[in-house]
């Protein structure tokens, strides 16, 4: 996925895929093994922040950059 991010090939699909993977992974961890998480159930907050960062970077910031160059 790192190569996919660096290549910027279909970046919107990449961002959606990242978000879905993080949501799925954290949901499973939250339900099945919260005691193994570094911050316990609070780990979901950090996942949500990461999801917000990915969303902002691809769908908000990237849109602004495209509008400025047009």
C-alpha positions as CSV (number, residue, x, y, z in Angstrom):
1,X,0.0,0.0,0.0
2,X,3.0,2.3,0.6
3,X,3.9,2.0,-3.1
4,X,0.3,2.8,-4.0
5,X,0.4,5.9,-1.8
6,X,3.7,7.1,-3.3
7,X,2.7,6.5,-6.9
8,X,-0.6,8.5,-6.4
9,X,-2.3,6.0,-8.8
10,X,-6.0,6.2,-8.2
11,X,-5.5,8.1,-4.9
12,X,-9.2,8.4,-4.0
13,X,-9.6,4.6,-4.2
14,X,-6.5,4.2,-2.2
15,X,-7.8,6.6,0.5
16,X,-11.1,4.7,0.6
17,X,-9.3,1.4,0.9
18,X,-7.2,2.7,3.7
19,X,-10.2,4.0,5.6
20,X,-12.1,0.7,5.2
21,X,-9.1,-1.4,6.3
22,X,-8.5,0.7,9.4
23,X,-12.2,0.7,10.3
24,X,-12.4,-3.1,9.9
25,X,-9.2,-3.8,11.7
26,X,-10.1,-1.6,14.7
27,X,-13.6,-2.9,14.9
28,X,-12.3,-6.5,15.1
29,X,-9.6,-5.5,17.6
30,X,-12.1,-3.6,19.7
31,X,-14.5,-6.5,19.9
32,X,-12.1,-9.5,20.0
33,X,-8.9,-8.4,21.8
34,X,-9.2,-4.9,23.5
35,X,-6.7,-6.1,26.2
36,X,-4.0,-6.5,23.6
37,X,-4.3,-2.9,22.2
38,X,-1.7,-0.4,23.4
39,X,-4.3,2.0,24.7
40,X,-7.1,-0.4,25.1
41,X,-10.5,0.7,23.8
42,X,-9.0,4.3,23.5
43,X,-7.1,3.0,20.5
44,X,-10.3,3.6,18.5
45,X,-9.9,7.3,19.1
46,X,-6.4,7.3,17.5
47,X,-7.8,5.2,14.6
48,X,-10.6,7.8,14.1
49,X,-8.0,10.6,14.1
50,X,-6.0,8.7,11.4
51,X,-9.1,8.1,9.3
52,X,-9.8,11.9,9.6
53,X,-6.3,12.7,8.5
54,X,-6.5,10.4,5.5
55,X,-9.9,11.8,4.5
56,X,-8.8,15.4,5.0
57,X,-5.6,14.9,3.0
58,X,-7.3,13.2,0.0
59,X,-10.8,14.7,-0.2
60,X,-10.3,18.3,1.3
61,X,-6.7,19.3,0.9
62,X,-6.2,17.7,-2.5
63,X,-9.4,19.3,-3.8
64,X,-8.1,22.8,-2.7
65,X,-4.8,22.2,-4.4
66,X,-6.5,21.2,-7.7
67,X,-8.7,24.3,-7.5
68,X,-5.7,26.6,-6.9
69,X,-3.8,25.2,-9.9
70,X,-6.8,25.4,-12.3
